Amino acid sequence: MRIDGPSPVPLAGPQFQTREVRPTPVPAAAPIKDHVETHQKPEVSPTNVLVEMQPGNIVVYKFIDEASGRLIQQIPSEQMLNLSKTGEATKE
């Protein structure tokens, strides 16, 4: 007896019929276009940051332009440093 082939006896029970599969039409859409924005690189001015420790544990940040050697900004400002010095002098 061979068991590797189809059975010659038809199976009893309902026989199902397969339906024909038809593709559903898709309406034509506008083509998708990618939009890419490019940004220009901002000009970076070379700036040095100088950090100083002054008496009374005061940290001073100075931003200096490398090209001209000019002081751009100082945190805290000279006026604030002068106020702190006068305040210390009156305490003593």
C-alpha positions in Angstrom: 0.0 0.0 0.0 1.3 3.4 -1.0 0.6 6.4 1.2 2.6 9.1 -0.7 0.0 9.8 -3.4 -3.5 11.3 -3.5 -6.3 9.2 -2.3 -8.3 7.7 -5.2 -11.5 7.8 -3.1 -13.2 11.3 -3.2 -13.9 12.8 0.1 -17.5 13.0 1.1 -18.9 16.4 2.0 -19.6 19.7 0.5 -17.3 20.8 -2.3 -16.3 24.5 -2.2 -15.8 26.5 -5.4 -13.1 29.2 -5.5 -14.1 32.6 -6.7 -12.2 34.6 -9.3 -10.1 37.3 -7.7 -10.1 40.6 -9.6 -7.9 43.6 -8.7 -9.7 46.6 -7.4 -9.1 49.7 -9.7 -7.3 52.5 -7.9 -7.9 56.1 -9.0 -4.9 57.8 -10.4 -3.3 60.1 -7.8 -1.0 63.0 -8.4 2.7 61.9 -8.1 4.3 62.6 -4.7 7.2 65.1 -4.9 9.7 65.3 -2.1 10.5 68.8 -0.8 13.9 69.4 0.8 14.9 72.7 2.3 18.5 73.5 2.6 19.8 76.1 5.1 22.9 78.1 4.6 25.5 77.6 7.3 25.6 80.7 9.5 28.9 82.4 9.7 30.6 81.6 12.9 32.7 84.3 14.3 35.6 82.8 16.2 35.2 83.8 19.8 37.4 83.0 22.8 36.0 82.6 26.2 38.2 83.7 29.0 37.3 82.7 32.6 38.8 84.5 35.5 38.5 83.9 39.2 38.6 87.2 41.2 39.0 87.8 44.9 35.8 86.9 46.8 35.2 83.8 44.7 33.8 85.8 41.8 33.9 84.1 38.4 34.1 86.5 35.4 33.5 85.3 31.9 34.9 87.4 29.1 34.0 86.8 25.4 36.7 88.1 23.2 36.7 88.3 19.3 39.7 86.5 18.0 40.0 88.6 14.8 40.2 92.0 16.5 41.1 91.0 20.1 38.2 93.2 21.2 36.0 92.4 24.3 32.5 91.5 23.1 30.8 90.8 26.5 31.7 90.3 30.1 29.6 88.5 32.7 29.2 90.0 35.3 29.8 93.5 33.9 32.5 95.9 35.2 29.9 98.0 36.9 28.7 95.0 38.9 32.3 94.1 39.8 32.8 97.7 41.0 29.7 97.5 43.1 30.9 94.4 44.8 34.2 95.9 45.5 32.7 99.0 47.1 30.4 96.8 49.1 33.3 94.8 50.5 35.2 98.0 51.3 32.3 99.4 53.4 32.1 96.1 55.4 35.7 96.3 56.4 
